[in-house]
Amino acid sequence: MGIVSWIILGLLAGGIAKVLLPGRDPGGLIGTTLIGVAGAFIGGWLSAKFLDKPIQT
């Protein structure tokens, strides 16, 4: 997956997390989606680093 795919995956994951777990959250929807994007970047980096899957841009 390329970097753009990581961003899209992170946005989707953050949005789904906010829908599944609503309530008072200091970050709101924006904070949750940014955490999702950060998680997608970390997961993509780990995959590229340890599973020999090169980053495709």
C-alpha positions as CSV (number, residue, x, y, z in Angstrom):
1,M,0.0,0.0,0.0
2,G,1.2,3.5,-0.8
3,I,1.3,6.4,1.5
4,V,-2.0,7.8,0.1
5,S,-3.6,4.4,0.8
6,W,-2.4,4.6,4.4
7,I,-4.0,8.0,4.8
8,I,-7.3,6.8,3.4
9,L,-7.2,3.7,5.6
10,G,-6.4,5.8,8.7
11,L,-9.3,8.2,7.9
12,L,-11.7,5.3,7.5
13,A,-10.5,3.6,10.7
14,G,-10.8,6.8,12.7
15,G,-14.3,7.5,11.4
16,I,-15.5,4.0,12.1
17,A,-14.0,4.1,15.6
18,K,-15.9,7.4,16.3
19,V,-19.2,5.9,15.1
20,L,-18.7,2.7,17.1
21,L,-17.6,4.4,20.3
22,P,-19.4,7.8,20.5
23,G,-19.3,10.0,23.5
24,R,-17.3,12.8,25.0
25,D,-13.8,12.7,23.5
26,P,-11.4,15.6,23.8
27,G,-10.2,15.3,20.3
28,G,-13.6,14.8,18.6
29,L,-13.9,13.4,15.1
30,I,-10.8,15.2,13.9
31,G,-8.6,13.9,16.7
32,T,-9.9,10.4,16.3
33,T,-9.2,10.4,12.5
34,L,-5.7,11.8,13.0
35,I,-5.0,9.0,15.5
36,G,-6.3,6.6,12.8
37,V,-3.9,8.1,10.2
38,A,-1.0,7.9,12.6
39,G,-1.8,4.2,13.3
40,A,-2.0,3.5,9.6
41,F,1.4,5.1,9.1
42,I,3.0,3.1,11.9
43,G,1.4,-0.1,10.7
44,G,2.6,0.5,7.1
45,W,6.1,1.4,8.3
46,L,6.3,-1.8,10.4
47,S,5.0,-3.8,7.5
48,A,7.6,-2.3,5.2
49,K,10.4,-2.7,7.7
50,F,9.8,-6.2,9.1
51,L,7.8,-8.0,6.4
52,D,10.0,-7.0,3.5
53,K,7.1,-5.2,1.8
54,P,8.5,-2.1,0.1
55,I,6.6,1.2,0.3
56,Q,4.9,1.9,-3.0
57,T,4.3,5.5,-3.8
